[in-house]
Amino acid sequence: MGRPRREGVDAQVVDAVLRALSRDGYSSLRIDDVAAEAGVAKTTVYRRWPTKDALVAAAVSHLYLDRVQPVDNGDLRSDLLALLRETCEVLFRGSGRVLEDLVRESGHGRELAGIVRATNEARRRAFHLAMNRAVARGELGADADHELMIDLLVGPLWTRLLVTGGVIVEGDVEAIVDAVLRGVLLDSGS
């Protein structure tokens, strides 16, 4: 049969990392355990990812960054709803919950903090893109503070995930988007 294709091995390892992170958390993650769970030699893992943080970065990229889909529904509200729904799905459902542990652990290590920051920045770019298109369409003023808008949109998600332990339901997503848009549009006089 031959060796599995690299994509197959990579996928097996990434899936094993996500399962281990979900089950045991970042601090208990061991590359040897990941290799055993993925059914590959630990040298296979080390050849691709020389450190624990590199391995976690690959898993986080797969989970959070590879899923970011550009949206263009033709209006800002629809685009923001789609992006915020997808962000909720990633943060609150299934293996996406591992980010909570990684954020908490990121205060202890520079590399992990960098992974969390890069993940967050990459996801924010999708929001910026939607807002830039809205400016080009005349829906959003050119002086709108995109960074603040993104903070206001995703802030409630992070608060519930990391502070209150609450959940976000569909009505919450619409309420958040509408409140932010009302505030921005009222401020700009639109």
N, C-alpha and C positions, 0 to 999 in steps of 0.2 A: 504494500500500500504506500510506503514512503512516509516522510514526515508530514505533519499537518502544515498547511500554508501558514505563513507568518500571521496573517490577519486572524486565523483561527486560534493560534496559540495566544496572540495578544488578547483576543476577546475572552478566552478562557481565564487568563491571568487577571484581567480587569474585572471580570465577573467575580472571581474569587476574592479580590481585594475589596470590592464593594460588599460582598457577603460578610467578610471578616470585619470591616469597619462597622457595618450595621450591627453585627452580633457583639463584637468585643471592644470597639472604639479604637481610636488612633493610637493611644499609648500602649495598647496590648498587641498591636499589629506587628507580626514577625514575618519576614520574607520567606523563611523556611516553611512556615505554616501555609502561607499563600501558595507556594510552589506545590506543596503536598495536596492542598485542596483543588488546585487547578490541574493536577495530574501531570506536572512537568518537573523537570530537574531544576533545582535551585540555580544552577549555572545558566539555564535558559532565562530565568528571570533577571539575574544579575547582568547578563550580556545586554539586555534591553534597557534595564533600569538599575543603575549602579547603587542607588541609595533608596531607602524607605521613602523619603520625600519625593524622589523622582517617580517612584511607583504610584504613590498617592496622587501626584500631579497628573499622571496619565489617566488614572481612574476618574479623577474629578473632571478632567477635560472631556472624557467620554460622556460622563453623566450630565455635566452642566453646560459645557461649551458646544459640544457637537450637536446638542439638541436645540440650540438657539436658531430659530428659523426666522429669516427676514419676513416681515409682514408688510403688505401694502394693500390695504382694503379701500384706499381712496379717501379716507377721512381719519383725522387724528384720534377721535374717541374709539373707533373700531380697532385701530392699530394698538392703542394703549390697552384696551380690554384684552386683546389677544395676547399681548406681551405679558400683562400682569397675570392672566389666567395660566399661561405657560410657566411663569415663575412660581406661582402657587403650586402647580402640579409638581414641579421639580423639588421645591422646598418641603412640601408637606406630605407627599405621597411616596410610598415604596422606598427604594434605596436612596432616594433624594434626601432622606432624613439624615444621612451621614454628614451633610454640611454643618448641621448644628454642632456636632461633636468637633469637627475640624475648626470651626470658628472659635469655640471655647478653648481648644488646645493651641490655637495659633499664637496666643500670648506667650507661650513657652518656647517658641522656636522661630527663628528668623525665616528659615526656608518655608515652613508651613504658613507663616503669615504672608509670605510672598505668593504662595499658591492661592490662598484665600483672596488676597487683593487682586491678583491677575484674573481670577475667575469672576470676581465682582465687576471689574473694569470691562471685561469682555462682554458680559451680559448687559452692562449699561450702554454699550455702543449700539445695541439694537434699539434701545429707547431713543438715543440721540438721533439715529437715522430716521426714525418715525417722526420725530419733532422737526428735523431739518426738512423733510418732505412737506410737513404741515406749514412751515414758514414759506416754502416755495409756492404752495397753493394759496397762501394768504389766510390760512386758518389760524395761524399763530403769529404773534408779533415777533419781529426780528430781535427785539430786546428781551424776550422771555428768557428767564434763567433756567436753562435745561437741567443743570445739575440740581438745583433746588427742586424742580418738578420731579425728577427721578427720585430724589430723597423722600419727597412727600408721597410718591406712589409706592415705593417699596418699603418705606419705614414701618408702616403698620404690619407688614409681613414679618420683618425681622423682630419687631417688638413681641408679636405673638409667639414666634418661634423660640426666641431666646429669653424672653422676660416673663410673659404671662402664661405661656404654655397653651394659649387659646388656639382655636382653629380659625381658618378663613373659609367662609362659604361664598357661594356664587354672588349673593346679594351684596356681600362686603366688597367684592372686586368692583362691581358697578358703582357702589357708593364712594369708594376711594377715588376712582377715575373721575367721576362726576364732580366730587368736591374739589379736586385739584384743578380740573378744567374751569369750573365756576370761578375759583379764586384767581386763576391766571387771566381768564377772559375779562373778569370784572376789573382787575388791576390794569389791564391794557386798554380798557374802555371799549372793547369789542362787543 
